[in-house]
Amino acid sequence: MPQPNSPSGPLEAEIRERLTAAFAPARLDVKNDSAAHRGHMGDDGSGESHFSIFIEADVFKDRSRLERQRMVNHALGDIPGERVHAIAIKAEAPGIVP
């Protein structure tokens, strides 16, 4: 569910694709926070080093926060920690107010 007219880099697009394929989310917001971290530790100069993710999917119902985080990290594969310095994840089931 990319934002209309929102430019995204290849890594942001891959994050969206992986999460959409894994969870068929009702809502998916991926925000590139890299500009706010320019020059800080973990900034690799790519412009895609820090992200925030909000994902809402039925599969998260009755799962603990830790389970939801692990599910998202598993779906992202090698992206967290290897290809991206930091990812903030908020994963909820529909009907939960973020």
C-alpha positions as CSV (number, residue, x, y, z in Angstrom):
1,M,0.0,0.0,0.0
2,P,2.5,2.6,-1.1
3,Q,1.6,6.2,-0.5
4,P,0.5,7.9,-3.7
5,N,3.2,10.2,-5.2
6,S,5.6,9.1,-2.5
7,P,9.1,8.5,-3.8
8,S,10.6,5.3,-2.4
9,G,14.0,3.7,-2.9
10,P,14.6,0.1,-3.8
11,L,15.0,-1.1,-0.2
12,E,11.8,0.7,0.9
13,A,10.0,-1.0,-2.0
14,E,11.4,-4.4,-1.0
15,I,10.2,-3.9,2.6
16,R,6.7,-3.1,1.3
17,E,6.7,-6.1,-1.0
18,R,8.0,-8.6,1.6
19,L,5.5,-7.5,4.2
20,T,2.6,-7.4,1.8
21,A,3.4,-10.9,0.6
22,A,3.8,-12.3,4.1
23,F,0.8,-10.7,5.8
24,A,-1.7,-9.2,3.3
25,P,-2.0,-6.2,5.6
26,A,-5.1,-4.1,6.0
27,R,-2.7,-1.2,6.5
28,L,1.0,-0.8,5.9
29,D,2.9,2.4,6.4
30,V,6.7,2.4,5.7
31,K,8.5,5.6,6.5
32,N,12.1,6.3,5.6
33,D,13.6,8.0,8.6
34,S,17.1,8.1,7.2
35,A,17.3,11.8,6.6
36,A,16.9,12.4,10.4
37,H,19.9,10.2,11.0
38,R,22.2,11.7,8.4
39,G,25.8,11.7,9.8
40,H,24.9,9.6,12.8
41,M,26.2,6.1,13.5
42,G,24.6,3.6,11.1
43,D,24.1,6.1,8.3
44,D,25.7,4.4,5.3
45,G,25.0,7.2,2.9
46,S,22.5,5.2,0.9
47,G,19.5,7.3,2.2
48,E,17.9,4.0,3.3
49,S,19.4,3.2,6.7
50,H,16.5,3.9,9.1
51,F,12.8,3.0,8.8
52,S,9.6,3.0,10.8
53,I,6.9,0.5,10.0
54,F,3.3,0.4,11.0
55,I,1.5,-2.8,9.9
56,E,-2.0,-4.0,10.7
57,A,-2.9,-7.5,9.8
58,D,-5.4,-10.2,10.9
59,V,-2.6,-12.7,11.5
60,F,-1.4,-10.6,14.5
61,K,-4.7,-11.2,16.4
62,D,-4.0,-12.8,19.8
63,R,-0.2,-12.6,19.4
64,S,2.0,-10.9,21.9
65,R,3.9,-7.8,21.0
66,L,7.1,-9.9,20.9
67,E,5.6,-12.5,18.7
68,R,4.4,-9.8,16.2
69,Q,7.9,-8.2,16.2
70,R,9.5,-11.6,15.5
71,M,7.0,-12.3,12.7
72,V,7.8,-9.0,11.0
73,N,11.5,-9.5,11.4
74,H,11.3,-13.0,10.0
75,A,9.4,-11.7,7.0
76,L,12.0,-9.0,6.4
77,G,14.8,-11.7,6.3
78,D,18.2,-10.2,5.9
79,I,17.0,-6.6,5.9
80,P,17.1,-5.8,9.6
81,G,20.6,-5.5,11.0
82,E,22.3,-6.5,7.8
83,R,21.0,-4.1,5.1
84,V,19.3,-1.5,7.3
85,H,20.8,-0.1,10.5
86,A,17.5,0.4,12.4
87,I,13.8,-0.4,11.9
88,A,11.1,0.6,14.4
89,I,8.2,-1.8,14.1
90,K,4.6,-1.3,15.3
91,A,2.5,-4.4,14.4
92,E,-1.1,-4.6,15.4
93,A,-4.3,-6.6,14.6
94,P,-7.2,-4.7,13.1
95,G,-9.3,-2.8,15.6
96,I,-6.3,-2.0,17.9
97,V,-5.8,1.7,18.2
98,P,-2.0,2.5,17.5
